[in-house]
Amino acid sequence: MKRIYNFSAGPAVLPEEVLQQAADEMLDYKGSGMSVMEMSHRSKNYQAIIDEAEADLRKVLNIPSNYKVLFVQGGGTVQFAMVPMNLSKNRIYDFIMTGHWSKRAKKEAEIFGKVNVIASSEDKNFSYIPNLDNVKATSESDFVCMCDNNTIFGTKYKKYPEFPGKILINDASSSFLSEPMDVTKFGLIFAGAQKNVGPAGVVIVIIREDLLDNEPLPGTPTLLKYKVLADAGSMYNTPPTYGIYICGLVFKWILNHGGLEAMKERNEKKAALLYNYLDNSKIFKGTVEKNSRSLMNVCFTTGNDELNAAFLDGAKNAGFANLKGHRSVGGMRASIYNAMPMAGVEALVAYMREFEAAHSK
Ligand SMILES: *Cc1c(COP(=O)(O)O)cnc(C)c1O
């Protein structure tokens, strides 16, 4: 068996210990004689799995008791619709535009109401997080939407904006559980699992309890109502059972490795290694403003398409996967989520040094 360093933006690398445990439990989960995949979601065994996953997530993220945790299907993309369907009053929504996923979210929200863009970094191809100190929400808006970590452009908020009296919605898909987060700053947080916490097919929603009382828009399907999911403990219908089980193993892995403070420290070390190299390189440069840099998705380029292609070819041969940047940025992107070991980043930087030496006169 050979595992390679996988820098995919998502679905992405998972902790080897978790995969190993899942493999060990594949055919016979704790003496049940069946795989978690084959288990009724109404069984005692499965109820314990989902309860423990939720309890561990609450511990990891220090989630206050007035927030509900939901395991939902449909990815981050369904949340782009569920948020306006469930939290509308005036059908006016404020958006902070920081990349591809905010655009997608805005487009979806426009199905249901009017969107005001209150800040944007599109003027410089989303290479920074706008300064929001003096940005105000619109008075009649139902909520403000932000995207914490911009997976494609490699930017991340270093400080969360404050909009007094407004519900702040955070798409935290690609930064979720990479560092501690103050849940109370937000009315709702969602995160697709496949970036940092599990397999595709699960999206985690953390919602302040009082928001469940808002009447969903007419025509909202039953399964897309937060209240229905909350009242049924995420089991109104069959939930993504196996995915939730893996997320649960990842939450335990985080707890066993020092929690989010330790994740943050490790992630900062990994990112610093890469960014420090980029800052001193003669042929590579980072594409993002320094004070907006993501710890999870590191975007860089040589500024030359042929050199980029040669770098990516060589990277494949050297045993690195998925380093190609998204087409809207070009160049390269190394996604270094929690489960990417320091050794993976060290190996990547060593290859970059070699490449630099071979391609500079
Ligand atoms: C990947 C991603 C999404 C979309 O997730 P899907 O599960 O593919 O719907 C949304 N927001 C962010 C920030 C992402 O990284």
The ligand as an SDF file (V2000), in Angstrom:
LIG
                    3D

 15 15  0  0  0  0  0  0  0  0999 V2000
  -16.7480   23.4220   -1.5050 C   0  0  0  0  0  0  0  0  0  0  0  0
  -17.4200   24.6320   -0.9960 C   0  0  0  0  0  0  0  0  0  0  0  0
  -18.8020   24.8380   -1.1560 C   0  0  0  0  0  0  0  0  0  0  0  0
  -19.6960   23.9140   -1.9390 C   0  0  0  0  0  0  0  0  0  0  0  0
  -19.8050   22.6890   -1.4000 O   0  0  0  0  0  0  0  0  0  0  0  0
  -20.6490   21.5180   -2.1010 P   0  0  0  0  0  0  0  0  0  0  0  0
  -20.6180   20.4970   -1.0320 O   0  0  0  0  0  0  0  0  0  0  0  0
  -19.9330   21.1140   -3.3390 O   0  0  0  0  0  0  0  0  0  0  0  0
  -22.0120   22.0270   -2.3480 O   0  0  0  0  0  0  0  0  0  0  0  0
  -19.3510   25.9730   -0.6070 C   0  0  0  0  0  0  0  0  0  0  0  0
  -18.6030   26.8790    0.0510 N   0  0  0  0  0  0  0  0  0  0  0  0
  -17.2710   26.7080    0.2030 C   0  0  0  0  0  0  0  0  0  0  0  0
  -16.4820   27.7440    0.9320 C   0  0  0  0  0  0  0  0  0  0  0  0
  -16.6370   25.5920   -0.3150 C   0  0  0  0  0  0  0  0  0  0  0  0
  -15.3210   25.4300   -0.1500 O   0  0  0  0  0  0  0  0  0  0  0  0
  1  2  1  0
  2  3  1  0
  2 14  2  0
  3  4  1  0
  3 10  2  0
  4  5  1  0
  5  6  1  0
  6  7  2  0
  6  8  1  0
  6  9  1  0
 10 11  1  0
 11 12  2  0
 12 13  1  0
 12 14  1  0
 14 15  1  0
M  END
$$$$
